[in-house]
């Protein structure tokens, strides 16, 4: 559980710490877009974040989180209900905000995507296959953190080491 202002401060701090590692020449950045979604209680959940960097080599990352209300609106606390951390080839077409499209037939499969959605916690590694937590060892999907994912992306881009190795993810057949 986290309050909107604490979440806002956390993401802004992480952005300032990580942007130097993640920005490269000729990159395109969208966001981070941070927004509280309740007009009556603008400093409370539900709220979320969406941020992407598209690199000149056609790869990109996108991190997206949504928090649902878990207390009285006047308190404003939220619990993370959805996230998607994505790294891989970017579809050349963009949505209205500039993010690469992700559900198109020609969208490249993610090198790594870590998700919590209506299917539960799962990952994708180079395929559209949903790999559930019971086939993932060394990594708890539910606990995936933006900062750790982005640090792994930055190191991967510098060293070429696989994201699954950097995050300690082992997929069991």
N, C-alpha and C positions, 0 to 999 in steps of 0.2 A: 504494500500500500504506500502511495506517495501523494503528496499534495502538489497541485499545479505549479506553484511558485518554486518549490524545491525541484521539481522535474525540469522546469524551464531553466533554472540556474545550473542544474547538472548537465543538460545538453549543451548549453552555451559554454560551460567550462570545458567539456569534452571537445567541443568544436575548436575552441581556441588552442587546446593542447594537440589535437590531431591534424589540423588542417595543413600544417607545414610538412607532415609526413605523407599526406594523401594528395596534395595538390602537385601537379606536374605541368610542364610547359604545354600549352595548347589544350588544357582540359576545359570541360564545360561543367559548371556546377549548378545544380538545382537545389535550392534550399540551403540550410535546413529550414523547412516550413514547420513552424510550431504553432498549434492553435488549440484553444479551448473551444468547444463546440456548443456550449449551452449559453444562449444569449441572455437568459434571465440570471444565470450565475456564471459570468464569464471567467471567474478565477477558480473554476472547479472542474471536476471530471463531468462528462467525458472530454478527453483531450488526446492529442497525438502529435507525432513527428514524422516527417518524410524528408529524406535527404539523399541525393545522388551526386556522383561525380562520374562523368563520361570522359574516358581517356582517348588520346589521339590514336591509339592502336585498336580502337573499337571495343575495348573492355570497359566495364563500368561496375560500380557498386551502387546498391540502393539499400538503405536501411529505413524501415518503416515500423512504427509501433502505434498501438491504440490502447488507451486506458478507459475502462468503464467505471462509472460511479459505484462506490462501495460504502458510502456513508451518506448522511444528510447533505443535500446540496450546499447548505451554508458552511459545512465543514470542508467540502471540496476534494476529498480524497478519492484516488483512483487506483484500480488494480489492473495490471497489464492483462488484456484479453486477447490480443493479437499482435504478432510481429512477423516480419519477413526480412531476413538479411540475405542479400543476393549479391553474388559476384559472378561475372561471366561476360560473354559477348552481348553487346547491345543491339537490339533491333534498330534499324536505321530510322524507322518512323517513330514519332513522338506523340504523346497525348497533349492536351491543351496547356498543361503546366510545363511541358518540356521533358517529362520523364519518358524513357524508352518504353514502347508498348511491350507487354509481357504475355499476352494471351493470343497472339497471332500465330498462324501456321508456320510462318518463316522466322519466328523468334528462336534464336539459338538457345539450346539447353544451358542452364546455369552450370558453371564449373562447380559451384557450391551454393545452395540455397538452404537456409535454416528457417523453418516456419513453425508457428503456432497458429492454427486456425480451427475451423469447425471439425477438421479431421483429427485434431489433436497434434501433439508435437511430432514433427517429422523433418527429414532432410531430403534434398535431391543432390546427387553427385553425378553431374554430367548426363543425366537422363531425366525424363519426366516422372520416373518412378518415385512414389512416395515411400521413403524408407522410415518406418516407425522407430520409436525409441528402443523397442526390444531388440532391434537389429543394430543398434548403435552402442558401442562400448567406448569408455573413456571420456564421455561427454554427455552432460545432461542437457538435452535440448531445451527443456522448460526454463533453465537458468541462463540461457544464452544472453550475452550482454553486448550492447552496441560497441562499447569501447574495445573489448577483447576481439570482436570480429574485425573491426576496422584496423586495429594494430596488426592483426594477421594479414589483412589485405595489403597494408603498407609493406610489411616484411616480404610477402609473396612477390610483390611487384619489384622489390629491390633484389631478391635472391633467387626467385623462381621456385622456392620450396613450396610444396603443395599446401593448400589451405587446410586440408584434412590433417596433415601431419602437424602443422603449426597449432591447430586447435586441439590436437590429441584425439581426433575422431577416427574410430576404427569401425568399418561397416562389416557386419557378420552376414554371410550369405544365407 
